[in-house]
């Protein structure tokens, strides 16, 4: 699949600093250091579009990007890289401010089509991920679960871990959300994620 055209539109903590909601938008969120920026770069095929850091908590604002489809196929869309939750070397006050910003964005961003919740496939279900899943469901915000770092495990372990995640979710969810397995290193899942976005985009404005 060809690389996409993409550009950074801006960074901000309040709606007045975010781009006008004129295009379908997809928010990427997950625990600190889950690999959000690496996945963003892999999806668009631009190595340094989103800043990648080994330090948890590097992303502190909502970072917006405009993405153009290949060869004018479909509509342009916006990607929002949100601050990670969970561990970060920052104060409780700062983390509380991030949480309030994220919740405001997710509740009020009118062009938001879906949240891509990133989860490290190597880990057992983490409570703060499960809390976010429950919160999104309670708020009625569409989301999919995107497993990251699949290159770090052999296939049998991936299958086992995803199956365990499904069993955990079935305790509280009658219908499971869509699940996608990815690797920013190998490109696994790129076509599936972009295909999902293209499908949702096809209904934009209807």
N, C-alpha and C positions, 0 to 999 in steps of 0.2 A: 504494500500500500504506500502511496506517495506521501511525502511530508505535506503538512497543511500550512497555510499562511496564517500567522498569528502575531498579535502585538499586545503589549502591556498597555492597558488603558488608564490605570491609576490605582492608587492605594488610599484607603480611608476607613474611618471607624464609624462614620455617620452617613445617613442616606444622602445628605446634601453633597457628600464627597464622592458618591458612587456614580457610575455612568447612568445616563437616562435609560429606563427600562423598556427599550424599544425592540430588543431581540430576545429570543428564548435563552434562558440562563440555567446553568447547571453548577451546583455548589459541591466542592470537594472538601470533605471534612473527615477527621479521624484523630486518634491519639497522637500526641507529639512523637515525632520520629517514625511514623508509620510509612512514610515514603510518598507523601502527597505531591511534593514538588517534583520528585523524580518521575512519578506517574504522569503528571501534567506534561513534562518535557517529552516523555516517551510517546504520549498520545499524539501530540502535534508534530513530533519529529524534529524539535528544535532543542538542542542540548542544554542551552542555558536560558530558556525563556523564563522559567521560574527558578528562583534562587534555591539551591540545594545546600543544606548544612547538616553537619553531624551533631549540632547543638540543638536539643529539643527547645521548642518555643521561639524559634527564629522568626516565623511568620506572626506578626502582631496585629495586622490590619486585614481587612478584606481586600485581596489583590484581584483585580479584574483583568481579564484578557478577552480580546475579540478574536474569534477563530473563523476563517473562511473555508468553506467546503472546496474540495478539489474540482476543478473544471466546471465551476458554477453549478454543481450538483447539489440542490437543496439550498437552504437559507443559511446565512451567517448566524453564529450564536456566540454567547458569552459564557466564559468559564470563571468561576469565583473560587479562589483558593483561600480557605478560611483558616484561622489559627488553630493549632492542635490543642486538644484538651488532655488532661492527665498530667503526667510529670513535666515540669518545666522549671528551669532555674529562674524563678521570678517571684515576686511577692504575692501574698494572698489577695491583696487589693487589686493588683494587676490582673490576676487570673479571674477575679470576680468581674472586672471590667470587660475582659474578653468574653466571658460567658454571657453577660448582658448584651454585648454587641452581637454575638452570634445568634442569640435567641431573637433579638429584634430583627436582624437580617432575615432569618428563616421564616419568621411569622409575617413580615411586612413586605418583603421583596416581591412585588406583584408579578414580575415576569419569570419568577423561579419555576422551572418545570419539574426538576427532580434533584434530590440530594444523592450524591454518590458517597456513601459511608465506607471509608477505607478501614480494613481490618487486617492485621498481620496474621497470615495463614499459619504461622509457626506456633501461635499462642492459643491456649484454651480461651474460651469466651471470657473477656475482661468485663468487670462490673460496669465501668464507665462507658464501654461500648454498648452493653445491654441497656444501660440507663438512657443513652442517646436514642437507641432504637425504640424504646418504649415511649420516650418523649416525642419523637417524630410521629409515631403512630397515634398517640393521644392528640397531637396537634393536627392530625390529618394531612401531614406533609408527605408527598410521594418520595420514596427513596429506594435505592438498590444497595446491596452490600457488595463491595469490591474487595476481594482478598488480594493482598499484596505479597511480594517477596516469595513467589512460588518457586523461584530458582534456588532458594535456600533449602528446599526439601525434595526428597525423592517422591515420585508419583504416589506410591502406596500411602505414605504419610500424609500427603495432601488430601487424598480421598478420605482417609480416616478422620483427619481434623475437620474437614468440611462436614462430614456426616455427623460428627459430634456436635458441631455448631448447629446443624439443622435440628438435631434432637433437643438441644437446649432451647431453641426458639419455639419449637412445637409445644413447649410447656405453657406458653402464653399467647402464641399466634396460631390461629386456625388456618390461615393461608400464609405461606412463607413468602418473603420478598424475593425478588429476582437476585440471583447470586452469580457473580462473575469472578473468575480466577485470573490474576494478572501477574506479570513480572516486568518491572521497568528495565531489567537487565537484558532479557531475551525478547521482549516485545509481545510475550504471551498475553492474550486477552485484548490486544489493541483493536483489532477489527470488531470484536464483539461489543466493546464499549462504544466505539464510534458508530457502529451499526445501530445500537440502542438509541444513541442520541439522534441519529439521522431519522430513525423511525418516529420518535417523539416530535422532532422538528417538522416532519411532514404534515403534522396536524396543527401546526402553529397558525393562528389566525382563523381557523375554521369555526 
